[in-house]
Amino acid sequence: MSTVKTEMVSVRVDPHIKAALQATAAREMHSLVYMIEVMVVTYCRAHGHPLDGVPAGTLPKAKGENTAS
């Protein structure tokens, strides 16, 4: 079984952007990291940018999300 390592990305944002991200994550009951991943995937798909490794029609899996169907 292969384990995919995650990558670290550090960004600086205005305080109001950070607050909006945190509020959205809290409302959706997900982590800030997960919400950023979802927003990036959604943006890329909406603007026709390729997403290698992300199957079409799916979003990133939330940490701890059950992968069994």
C-alpha positions in Angstrom: 0.0 0.0 0.0 1.4 3.4 -1.1 1.2 6.4 1.2 1.0 9.9 -0.5 3.0 12.5 1.4 1.5 15.9 1.7 3.4 19.1 0.9 3.7 22.2 3.0 2.6 25.6 1.6 3.0 28.8 3.5 1.1 31.9 2.4 0.4 35.3 3.8 -3.1 36.7 3.5 -4.9 39.7 4.8 -6.5 39.2 8.2 -10.0 39.5 6.7 -9.3 36.7 4.2 -8.0 34.4 7.0 -11.1 35.2 9.0 -13.4 34.4 6.0 -11.5 31.1 5.4 -11.8 30.1 9.1 -15.5 31.0 9.2 -16.2 29.0 6.1 -14.3 26.0 7.5 -16.2 26.2 10.8 -19.6 26.4 9.0 -18.7 23.4 6.9 -17.3 21.5 9.9 -14.0 20.9 8.1 -10.4 22.0 8.7 -9.0 25.2 7.2 -6.6 23.1 5.1 -9.4 21.0 3.6 -11.4 24.0 2.7 -8.5 25.6 0.9 -7.9 22.4 -1.0 -11.6 22.3 -2.0 -11.5 25.9 -3.1 -8.4 25.4 -5.2 -9.9 22.3 -6.9 -13.2 24.1 -7.5 -11.4 27.2 -9.0 -9.1 25.1 -11.2 -12.1 23.1 -12.6 -14.1 26.2 -13.2 -11.3 27.8 -15.2 -10.1 24.8 -17.1 -6.8 24.2 -15.3 -5.7 20.5 -15.2 -5.7 18.7 -11.9 -3.3 15.7 -12.2 -4.1 13.2 -9.5 -7.6 14.5 -8.7 -10.2 12.3 -10.3 -12.9 14.2 -12.3 -16.0 14.9 -10.3 -14.4 14.4 -6.9 -13.1 16.7 -4.2 -10.1 16.0 -1.9 -10.9 13.5 0.9 -11.2 15.1 4.3 -8.7 13.8 6.8 -10.1 10.7 8.5 -12.9 10.4 5.9 -13.9 6.8 5.4 -12.7 5.6 1.9 -14.7 2.4 2.0 -18.0 2.4 0.2 
